[in-house]
Amino acid sequence: MNRAEARALLRGPYAIVNEAPDAERIVEAALAAGFRILQYRAKQGIDAERLRAFCIRVQARGALAIGNDHWRAAQAAGCDGVHLGPGDEGFDDPAPLRRCWPDAIIGLSIGLAAEARALDATCLDYLGVGAVFATASKADAGEPIGLAGLRAVASATALPICAIGGMTPESLASVRANGAAMAATISALAGAADPAAAARRYVAAWEAAG
């Protein structure tokens, strides 16, 4: 799909799937429940074949397949876009990436309103903002910014905001009320005994908060 079509899907629950033995189970649970944005996260190194298989599976269900950290690997695998954090190629200046990959969905991780105001929003499609609440899923997440911090970033940019960090079904109403267009989770699915049921609860909570 083109960038405009992909941007239209930047709303709602956002699943981050770690490279792990149960990754396929998590992907299927998220897709079946109605997640339409899935990111593949492989902090120990990307397996090109697994990333490509992830893209095919996700895109076949009409959802966005987002790579993590390495935009060249994401582009080569056929992802719809990439999410970048500090230190990743393209994070400090996404303009060259945009020129190389015009239709990509590009998201950046930030935590402060000043960071949002300093960005060239024309090169970007969304911002991952957090950690909103305390989280054990990301060792370098820093101190939680809270709902006030989330609201401050949302007020500083016209880009869609994806809240991340400590997301649970119970927190979704509050993050929506404070400017989040999306809410990303890792552990709410990966840490559940029944990922399919957990994914359904997450989607239902998001929809109920609308």
TILO-274965 format. One record per residue: x, y, z of N, C-alpha, C in turn; residue number from 1. Coordinates in Angstrom, 3 decimals, padded with zeros to 6 digits, always signed. Example, Ala and Ser with C-alpha at 12.3 -4.5 7.8 and 13.67 -1.06 7.14 Angstrom:
SITE,+013.190,-005.690,+007.800,+012.300,-004.500,+007.800,+013.200,-003.300,+007.800,1
SITE,+012.850,-002.250,+007.080,+013.670,-001.060,+007.140,+012.900,+000.030,+007.870,2
This chain:
SITE,+000.840,-001.190,+000.000,+000.000,+000.000,+000.000,+000.881,+001.247,+000.000,1
SITE,+000.329,+002.374,-000.447,+001.110,+003.597,-000.453,+001.088,+004.261,+000.920,2
SITE,+001.834,+005.334,+001.055,+001.979,+005.973,+002.372,+000.649,+006.494,+002.897,3
SITE,-000.156,+007.088,+002.040,-001.443,+007.629,+002.487,-002.354,+006.519,+002.995,4
SITE,-002.387,+005.405,+002.282,-003.215,+004.274,+002.718,-002.710,+003.710,+004.043,5
SITE,-001.402,+003.624,+004.172,-000.828,+003.093,+005.409,-001.086,+004.027,+006.582,6
SITE,-000.974,+005.328,+006.365,-001.200,+006.288,+007.450,-002.621,+006.213,+007.989,7
SITE,-003.545,+005.827,+007.139,-004.936,+005.719,+007.587,-005.111,+004.623,+008.639,8
SITE,-004.152,+003.695,+008.725,-004.225,+002.608,+009.701,-003.544,+002.939,+011.019,9
SITE,-002.980,+004.126,+011.134,-002.251,+004.495,+012.353,-003.218,+004.939,+013.454,10
SITE,-004.031,+004.004,+013.865,-005.007,+004.238,+014.920,-005.208,+002.930,+015.681,11
SITE,-005.310,+003.012,+016.994,-005.708,+001.854,+017.780,-004.582,+001.050,+018.386,12
SITE,-004.863,-000.179,+018.779,-003.868,-001.048,+019.411,-002.698,-001.359,+018.482,13
SITE,-001.505,-001.372,+019.059,-000.257,-001.545,+018.320,+000.525,-002.632,+019.058,14
SITE,+000.768,-003.751,+018.406,+001.465,-004.875,+019.047,+002.942,-004.871,+018.672,15
SITE,+003.796,-004.927,+019.676,+005.226,-005.104,+019.460,+005.560,-006.551,+019.800,16
SITE,+006.077,-007.259,+018.806,+006.321,-008.700,+018.939,+007.821,-008.952,+018.977,17
SITE,+008.302,-009.435,+020.101,+009.722,-009.757,+020.226,+010.061,-011.046,+019.484,18
SITE,+011.271,-011.096,+018.951,+011.787,-012.345,+018.390,+011.885,-013.357,+019.533,19
SITE,+011.091,-014.409,+019.450,+011.018,-015.413,+020.519,+010.353,-016.658,+019.953,20
SITE,+010.474,-017.795,+020.631,+009.856,-019.025,+020.129,+008.343,-018.914,+019.923,21
SITE,+007.678,-018.064,+020.729,+006.226,-017.951,+020.616,+005.787,-016.759,+019.767,22
SITE,+006.701,-016.185,+018.977,+006.383,-014.983,+018.211,+005.207,-015.201,+017.258,23
SITE,+005.173,-016.319,+016.570,+004.081,-016.563,+015.623,+002.736,-016.628,+016.344,24
SITE,+002.741,-017.209,+017.533,+001.507,-017.284,+018.319,+001.020,-015.888,+018.710,25
SITE,+001.945,-015.021,+019.077,+001.590,-013.653,+019.447,+001.059,-012.895,+018.235,26
SITE,+001.723,-013.044,+017.104,+001.275,-012.386,+015.876,-000.148,-012.814,+015.528,27
SITE,-000.413,-014.096,+015.552,-001.740,-014.586,+015.212,-002.787,-014.094,+016.197,28
SITE,-002.451,-014.080,+017.481,-003.389,-013.599,+018.493,-003.744,-012.137,+018.250,29
SITE,-002.731,-011.322,+017.953,-002.967,-009.903,+017.724,-003.817,-009.673,+016.474,30
SITE,-003.481,-010.340,+015.391,-004.234,-010.162,+014.148,-005.684,-010.616,+014.303,31
SITE,-005.892,-011.748,+014.935,-007.242,-012.273,+015.103,-008.098,-011.351,+015.960,32
SITE,-007.462,-010.667,+016.909,-008.210,-009.779,+017.800,-008.532,-008.437,+017.166,33
SITE,-007.829,-008.085,+016.098,-008.104,-006.816,+015.433,-006.989,-005.797,+015.475,34
SITE,-005.811,-006.159,+015.974,-004.661,-005.254,+015.870,-004.355,-005.043,+014.389,35
SITE,-004.108,-003.796,+014.010,-003.799,-003.500,+012.622,-002.437,-002.850,+012.448,36
SITE,-001.649,-002.809,+013.532,-000.269,-002.346,+013.470,+000.557,-003.315,+014.302,37
SITE,+001.527,-003.965,+013.678,+002.395,-004.900,+014.381,+003.843,-004.583,+014.049,38
SITE,+004.654,-004.534,+015.078,+006.086,-004.267,+014.918,+006.887,-005.489,+015.347,39
SITE,+007.866,-005.848,+014.521,+008.736,-006.981,+014.849,+010.022,-006.441,+015.460,40
SITE,+010.329,-006.898,+016.667,+011.455,-006.372,+017.445,+012.454,-007.501,+017.699,41
SITE,+013.651,-007.337,+017.174,+014.681,-008.376,+017.314,+015.955,-007.718,+017.804,42
SITE,+016.041,-007.486,+019.107,+017.158,-006.744,+019.683,+018.479,-007.531,+019.633,43
SITE,+018.411,-008.837,+019.455,+019.630,-009.647,+019.390,+020.102,-009.870,+017.958,44
SITE,+019.458,-009.219,+017.006,+019.854,-009.360,+015.610,+018.705,-009.834,+014.746,45
SITE,+018.564,-009.234,+013.588,+017.454,-009.531,+012.689,+017.759,-010.755,+011.841,46
SITE,+016.797,-011.660,+011.789,+016.832,-012.788,+010.868,+015.979,-012.378,+009.671,47
SITE,+016.612,-012.174,+008.517,+015.922,-011.634,+007.349,+014.740,-012.501,+006.928,48
SITE,+014.902,-013.812,+007.002,+013.814,-014.700,+006.573,+012.620,-014.599,+007.528,49
SITE,+012.881,-014.516,+008.817,+011.778,-014.402,+009.779,+011.073,-013.068,+009.637,50
SITE,+011.834,-012.012,+009.400,+011.212,-010.704,+009.214,+010.350,-010.694,+007.967,51
SITE,+010.834,-011.312,+006.900,+010.050,-011.380,+005.666,+008.782,-012.193,+005.883,52
SITE,+008.871,-013.301,+006.594,+007.687,-014.123,+006.874,+006.678,-013.350,+007.720,53
SITE,+007.188,-012.578,+008.673,+006.322,-011.728,+009.492,+005.567,-010.740,+008.609,54
SITE,+006.264,-010.080,+007.694,+005.624,-009.107,+006.805,+004.521,-009.750,+005.980,55
SITE,+004.812,-010.893,+005.403,+003.827,-011.573,+004.555,+002.581,-011.923,+005.357,56
SITE,+002.777,-012.446,+006.540,+001.650,-012.877,+007.374,+000.795,-011.690,+007.801,57
SITE,+001.448,-010.615,+008.219,+000.725,-009.439,+008.693,+000.004,-008.735,+007.552,58
SITE,+000.689,-008.525,+006.465,+000.099,-007.809,+005.339,-001.040,-008.582,+004.684,59
SITE,-000.975,-009.902,+004.738,-002.061,-010.713,+004.185,-003.378,-010.470,+004.907,60
SITE,-003.292,-009.972,+006.151,-004.493,-009.684,+006.943,-004.857,-008.204,+006.911,61
SITE,-004.225,-007.449,+006.027,-004.547,-006.039,+005.878,-003.971,-005.148,+006.951,62
SITE,-002.976,-005.626,+007.682,-002.363,-004.855,+008.763,-000.995,-004.345,+008.340,63
SITE,-000.475,-003.376,+009.103,+000.835,-002.808,+008.839,+001.925,-003.627,+009.510,64
SITE,+002.973,-003.931,+008.772,+004.145,-004.629,+009.294,+005.270,-003.621,+009.433,65
SITE,+005.680,-003.369,+010.676,+006.698,-002.369,+010.962,+007.964,-003.053,+011.461,66
SITE,+009.107,-002.681,+010.892,+010.380,-003.162,+011.390,+010.862,-002.286,+012.532,67
SITE,+011.908,-002.717,+013.198,+012.421,-001.983,+014.348,+013.921,-001.732,+014.198,68
SITE,+014.333,-000.516,+014.429,+015.753,-000.128,+014.525,+016.507,-000.027,+013.202,69
SITE,+016.337,-000.984,+012.305,+017.171,-001.054,+011.105,+016.308,-000.855,+009.850,70
SITE,+016.303,+000.361,+009.324,+015.391,+000.633,+008.224,+015.774,-000.095,+006.937,71
SITE,+017.055,-000.316,+006.715,+017.456,-001.006,+005.482,+016.967,-002.456,+005.499,72
SITE,+017.071,-003.107,+006.645,+016.582,-004.477,+006.765,+015.066,-004.510,+006.630,73
SITE,+014.390,-003.512,+007.203,+012.937,-003.457,+007.106,+012.487,-003.262,+005.665,74
SITE,+013.165,-002.389,+004.957,+012.824,-002.155,+003.547,+013.070,-003.406,+002.718,75
SITE,+014.207,-004.058,+002.933,+014.548,-005.253,+002.159,+013.571,-006.392,+002.408,76
SITE,+013.026,-006.461,+003.614,+012.093,-007.539,+003.960,+010.680,-007.285,+003.466,77
SITE,+010.411,-006.073,+003.011,+009.077,-005.753,+002.530,+008.157,-005.171,+003.577,78
SITE,+008.719,-004.651,+004.659,+007.894,-004.021,+005.698,+007.200,-002.774,+005.141,79
SITE,+006.157,-002.365,+005.823,+005.468,-001.122,+005.470,+006.186,+000.094,+006.028,80
SITE,+007.090,-000.122,+006.962,+007.813,+000.988,+007.540,+008.737,+000.527,+008.637,81
SITE,+009.224,+001.504,+009.417,+010.206,+001.209,+010.451,+010.005,+002.156,+011.628,82
SITE,+010.343,+001.649,+012.813,+010.334,+002.480,+014.012,+011.769,+002.622,+014.500,83
SITE,+012.180,+003.877,+014.742,+013.561,+004.178,+015.100,+013.657,+004.814,+016.479,84
SITE,+014.727,+004.469,+017.179,+015.032,+005.082,+018.458,+016.369,+005.767,+018.406,85
SITE,+016.736,+006.484,+019.474,+018.032,+007.168,+019.510,+019.182,+006.205,+019.197,86
SITE,+020.074,+006.650,+018.335,+021.215,+005.824,+017.941,+020.992,+005.034,+016.672,87
SITE,+019.740,+004.881,+016.254,+019.463,+004.157,+015.012,+019.745,+005.052,+013.809,88
SITE,+020.202,+004.452,+012.729,+020.412,+005.214,+011.498,+019.095,+005.840,+011.053,89
SITE,+019.111,+007.124,+010.804,+017.918,+007.827,+010.368,+017.181,+008.546,+011.472,90
SITE,+017.512,+008.250,+012.725,+016.774,+008.880,+013.825,+017.038,+010.383,+013.889,91
SITE,+018.294,+010.783,+013.841,+018.629,+012.197,+013.968,+018.223,+013.018,+012.754,92
SITE,+018.227,+012.392,+011.589,+017.844,+013.084,+010.367,+017.142,+012.090,+009.441,93
SITE,+015.809,+012.007,+009.545,+015.081,+011.031,+008.726,+014.877,+011.440,+007.271,94
SITE,+015.323,+012.637,+006.884,+015.097,+013.092,+005.505,+015.749,+012.177,+004.471,95
SITE,+017.005,+011.751,+004.638,+017.583,+010.829,+003.650,+016.831,+009.504,+003.575,96
SITE,+016.365,+009.018,+004.724,+015.561,+007.797,+004.734,+014.281,+008.001,+003.945,97
SITE,+013.633,+009.139,+004.138,+012.396,+009.413,+003.394,+012.650,+009.434,+001.905,98
SITE,+013.764,+009.984,+001.488,+014.074,+010.017,+000.056,+014.322,+008.618,-000.484,99
SITE,+014.963,+007.765,+000.298,+015.265,+006.403,-000.149,+014.043,+005.493,-000.118,100
SITE,+013.086,+005.825,+000.732,+011.917,+004.949,+000.933,+010.678,+005.831,+001.044,101
SITE,+010.209,+006.365,-000.078,+009.149,+007.379,-000.047,+007.841,+006.918,+000.587,102
SITE,+007.488,+005.655,+000.407,+006.196,+005.183,+000.912,+006.255,+004.617,+002.328,103
SITE,+007.413,+004.651,+002.944,+007.548,+004.050,+004.274,+006.758,+004.802,+005.332,104
SITE,+006.225,+004.049,+006.277,+005.741,+004.627,+007.520,+006.952,+004.732,+008.451,105
SITE,+007.238,+005.937,+008.912,+008.400,+006.173,+009.763,+007.939,+006.707,+011.112,106
SITE,+008.295,+005.984,+012.164,+007.989,+006.418,+013.515,+009.253,+006.599,+014.318,107
SITE,+009.248,+007.561,+015.226,+010.389,+007.812,+016.103,+009.965,+007.723,+017.559,108
SITE,+010.866,+007.270,+018.414,+010.636,+007.246,+019.856,+011.110,+008.553,+020.480,109
SITE,+010.214,+009.229,+021.193,+010.591,+010.431,+021.930,+009.880,+010.410,+023.281,110
SITE,+010.205,+011.390,+024.126,+009.560,+011.440,+025.428,+009.196,+012.834,+025.884,111
SITE,+009.623,+013.863,+025.119,+009.426,+015.235,+025.563,+008.766,+016.089,+024.489,112
SITE,+007.993,+017.072,+024.933,+007.342,+017.987,+023.997,+008.371,+018.768,+023.184,113
SITE,+009.490,+019.146,+023.809,+010.525,+019.884,+023.085,+011.084,+019.063,+021.937,114
SITE,+011.205,+017.762,+022.127,+011.676,+016.891,+021.048,+010.676,+016.893,+019.897,115
SITE,+009.403,+016.836,+020.214,+008.369,+016.834,+019.174,+008.400,+018.124,+018.370,116
SITE,+008.579,+019.241,+019.046,+008.595,+020.532,+018.348,+009.820,+020.682,+017.452,117
SITE,+010.903,+020.001,+017.768,+012.146,+020.133,+017.006,+012.178,+019.270,+015.748,118
SITE,+011.237,+018.374,+015.605,+011.259,+017.430,+014.495,+010.723,+018.031,+013.209,119
SITE,+011.190,+017.501,+012.085,+010.605,+017.812,+010.780,+009.474,+016.822,+010.550,120
SITE,+008.269,+017.246,+010.862,+007.124,+016.339,+010.814,+006.806,+015.860,+009.404,121
SITE,+007.267,+016.578,+008.381,+006.945,+016.168,+007.015,+007.617,+014.856,+006.641,122
SITE,+008.704,+014.509,+007.344,+009.424,+013.271,+007.054,+008.860,+012.081,+007.831,123
SITE,+007.976,+012.347,+008.789,+007.540,+011.328,+009.741,+006.056,+011.045,+009.625,124
SITE,+005.644,+009.929,+010.244,+004.240,+009.535,+010.200,+003.614,+009.397,+011.577,125
SITE,+004.402,+009.074,+012.583,+003.890,+009.000,+013.946,+005.040,+009.079,+014.930,126
SITE,+004.710,+009.284,+016.199,+005.697,+009.314,+017.265,+005.335,+008.299,+018.338,127
SITE,+006.304,+007.495,+018.736,+006.132,+006.618,+019.879,+006.560,+007.380,+021.124,128
SITE,+005.661,+007.536,+022.072,+005.906,+008.435,+023.204,+005.858,+007.665,+024.521,129
SITE,+006.905,+007.818,+025.317,+006.932,+007.142,+026.608,+008.357,+007.042,+027.137,130
SITE,+008.538,+006.231,+028.147,+007.527,+005.360,+028.714,+006.507,+006.183,+029.504,131
SITE,+005.212,+005.922,+029.230,+004.166,+006.633,+029.940,+004.091,+006.142,+031.382,132
SITE,+004.064,+004.832,+031.544,+004.053,+004.216,+032.870,+005.300,+003.340,+033.012,133
SITE,+005.571,+002.903,+034.208,+006.725,+002.030,+034.446,+006.574,+000.746,+033.638,134
SITE,+007.705,+000.296,+033.075,+007.678,-000.912,+032.255,+008.951,-001.717,+032.463,135
SITE,+008.803,-003.026,+032.393,+009.966,-003.914,+032.463,+010.347,-004.426,+031.084,136
SITE,+009.620,-004.014,+030.051,+009.849,-004.543,+028.707,+010.998,-003.873,+027.987,137
SITE,+011.441,-002.717,+028.497,+012.507,-001.966,+027.830,+013.439,-001.418,+028.901,138
SITE,+014.641,-001.972,+028.951,+015.562,-001.644,+030.036,+015.969,-000.181,+030.057,139
SITE,+016.004,+000.478,+028.882,+016.456,+001.861,+028.809,+015.304,+002.835,+028.639,140
SITE,+014.127,+002.479,+029.132,+012.944,+003.314,+028.928,+013.000,+004.629,+029.692,141
SITE,+013.774,+004.700,+030.749,+013.862,+005.933,+031.522,+012.695,+006.080,+032.480,142
SITE,+012.666,+007.225,+033.156,+011.594,+007.487,+034.107,+010.280,+007.703,+033.367,143
SITE,+009.171,+007.179,+033.895,+007.875,+007.384,+033.234,+007.527,+008.865,+033.128,144
SITE,+006.941,+009.240,+032.014,+006.545,+010.637,+031.809,+005.131,+010.896,+032.304,145
SITE,+004.365,+009.841,+032.542,+003.014,+009.997,+033.052,+002.057,+010.542,+032.010,146
SITE,+000.809,+010.664,+032.409,-000.210,+011.159,+031.491,+000.007,+012.627,+031.137,147
SITE,+000.534,+013.401,+032.088,+000.804,+014.809,+031.804,+001.877,+014.946,+030.732,148
SITE,+002.899,+014.093,+030.796,+003.939,+014.122,+029.775,+003.417,+013.707,+028.416,149
SITE,+002.575,+012.696,+028.401,+001.952,+012.259,+027.151,+001.128,+013.383,+026.547,150
SITE,+000.329,+014.029,+027.384,-000.529,+015.117,+026.915,+000.306,+016.271,+026.373,151
SITE,+001.436,+016.561,+027.019,+002.291,+017.657,+026.560,+002.855,+017.378,+025.173,152
SITE,+003.297,+016.136,+024.933,+003.819,+015.798,+023.607,+002.708,+015.854,+022.563,153
SITE,+001.555,+015.313,+022.887,+000.442,+015.321,+021.933,+000.036,+016.744,+021.558,154
SITE,+000.170,+017.662,+022.498,-000.191,+019.054,+022.241,+000.871,+019.776,+021.411,155
SITE,+002.072,+019.201,+021.320,+003.184,+019.855,+020.640,+003.351,+019.425,+019.188,156
SITE,+002.527,+018.493,+018.719,+002.684,+017.987,+017.361,+001.339,+017.611,+016.762,157
SITE,+001.277,+017.659,+015.429,+000.082,+017.195,+014.723,+000.199,+015.735,+014.336,158
SITE,+001.363,+015.127,+014.557,+001.554,+013.721,+014.222,+000.771,+012.832,+015.178,159
SITE,+000.281,+011.684,+014.703,-000.365,+010.731,+015.608,+000.620,+010.238,+016.658,160
SITE,+000.125,+010.069,+017.865,+000.941,+009.638,+018.993,+000.622,+008.192,+019.339,161
SITE,+001.679,+007.412,+019.537,+001.523,+006.042,+020.030,+002.098,+005.983,+021.441,162
SITE,+001.230,+005.822,+022.426,+001.668,+005.710,+023.812,+002.308,+004.343,+024.028,163
SITE,+003.404,+004.321,+024.772,+004.076,+003.067,+025.053,+004.634,+003.094,+026.468,164
SITE,+004.696,+001.918,+027.072,+005.254,+001.807,+028.409,+004.186,+001.535,+029.446,165
SITE,+004.096,+000.269,+029.866,+003.155,-000.077,+030.918,+001.707,-000.107,+030.493,166
SITE,+001.445,-000.242,+029.205,+000.059,-000.253,+028.735,-000.667,-001.523,+029.182,167
SITE,-001.862,-001.350,+029.712,-002.751,-002.447,+030.088,-004.149,-002.088,+029.614,168
SITE,-005.060,-003.035,+029.548,-006.424,-002.681,+029.180,-007.004,-001.587,+030.071,169
SITE,-006.619,-001.600,+031.335,-007.165,-000.627,+032.280,-006.637,+000.795,+032.044,170
SITE,-005.491,+000.925,+031.385,-004.898,+002.251,+031.168,-005.299,+002.882,+029.844,171
SITE,-005.957,+002.153,+028.983,-006.186,+002.642,+027.627,-007.126,+003.835,+027.566,172
SITE,-008.133,+003.863,+028.402,-009.050,+005.003,+028.398,-008.303,+006.291,+028.746,173
SITE,-007.399,+006.211,+029.715,-006.686,+007.415,+030.136,-005.695,+007.876,+029.083,174
SITE,-005.030,+006.956,+028.399,-004.080,+007.407,+027.381,-004.817,+007.964,+026.165,175
SITE,-005.956,+007.392,+025.817,-006.755,+007.967,+024.728,-007.213,+009.370,+025.086,176
SITE,-007.623,+009.559,+026.317,-008.119,+010.862,+026.762,-007.015,+011.913,+026.794,177
SITE,-005.765,+011.480,+026.799,-004.640,+012.404,+026.854,-003.858,+012.483,+025.555,178
SITE,-004.519,+012.148,+024.454,-003.963,+012.443,+023.139,-003.397,+011.302,+022.342,179
SITE,-003.425,+010.081,+022.870,-002.850,+008.960,+022.127,-003.804,+008.475,+021.045,180
SITE,-003.286,+008.337,+019.827,-004.054,+007.737,+018.736,-003.839,+006.236,+018.684,181
SITE,-002.736,+005.777,+019.318,-002.379,+004.364,+019.356,-001.824,+004.052,+020.737,182
SITE,-001.842,+002.770,+021.083,-001.249,+002.336,+022.349,-000.521,+001.025,+022.098,183
SITE,+000.788,+001.037,+022.297,+001.619,-000.131,+021.988,+001.821,-001.001,+023.218,184
SITE,+001.832,-002.298,+022.985,+002.079,-003.231,+024.080,+003.014,-004.343,+023.647,185
SITE,+003.832,-004.772,+024.579,+004.630,-005.986,+024.428,+004.128,-007.027,+025.420,186
SITE,+004.257,-006.701,+026.695,+004.012,-007.699,+027.746,+002.545,-008.046,+027.941,187
SITE,+001.610,-007.153,+027.593,+000.195,-007.489,+027.769,-000.185,-008.723,+026.963,188
SITE,+000.540,-008.960,+025.865,+000.299,-010.158,+025.054,+001.337,-011.230,+025.353,189
SITE,+002.612,-010.861,+025.294,+003.675,-011.859,+025.454,+003.700,-012.452,+026.855,190
SITE,+003.245,-011.693,+027.841,+003.275,-012.185,+029.206,+002.013,-012.894,+029.638,191
SITE,+001.056,-013.027,+028.731,-000.232,-013.632,+029.076,-000.207,-015.143,+028.872,192
SITE,-000.884,-015.852,+029.756,-001.007,-017.307,+029.589,-001.802,-017.638,+028.339,193
SITE,-002.755,-016.771,+028.011,-003.594,-016.951,+026.816,-003.500,-015.673,+025.994,194
SITE,-002.512,-015.562,+025.086,-002.335,-014.335,+024.314,-003.564,-013.943,+023.493,195
SITE,-004.303,-014.930,+022.982,-005.481,-014.618,+022.174,-006.533,-013.909,+023.009,196
SITE,-006.789,-014.415,+024.199,-007.763,-013.779,+025.086,-007.278,-012.402,+025.526,197
SITE,-005.972,-012.290,+025.812,-005.410,-011.007,+026.226,-005.523,-009.979,+025.109,198
SITE,-005.284,-010.396,+023.876,-005.394,-009.490,+022.740,-006.828,-009.012,+022.569,199
SITE,-007.784,-009.897,+022.744,-009.189,-009.497,+022.627,-009.563,-008.497,+023.714,200
SITE,-009.084,-008.714,+024.938,-009.373,-007.775,+026.029,-008.784,-006.401,+025.731,201
SITE,-007.590,-006.388,+025.185,-006.909,-005.132,+024.883,-007.686,-004.339,+023.832,202
SITE,-008.075,-005.021,+022.762,-008.824,-004.350,+021.692,-010.188,-003.883,+022.200,203
SITE,-010.854,-004.712,+022.965,-012.167,-004.344,+023.496,-012.060,-003.122,+024.400,204
SITE,-011.009,-003.052,+025.223,-010.823,-001.918,+026.110,-010.556,-000.638,+025.330,205
SITE,-009.761,-000.753,+024.274,-009.503,+000.418,+023.437,-010.798,+000.911,+022.795,206
SITE,-011.550,+000.013,+022.245,-012.792,+000.409,+021.560,-013.808,+000.993,+022.544,207
SITE,-013.867,+000.442,+023.750,-014.800,+000.941,+024.753,-014.438,+002.357,+025.206,208
SITE,-013.159,+002.691,+025.072,-012.698,+004.014,+025.514,-012.918,+005.109,+024.475,209
SITE,-013.363,+004.725,+023.277,-013.501,+005.685,+022.189,-014.665,+006.643,+022.352,210
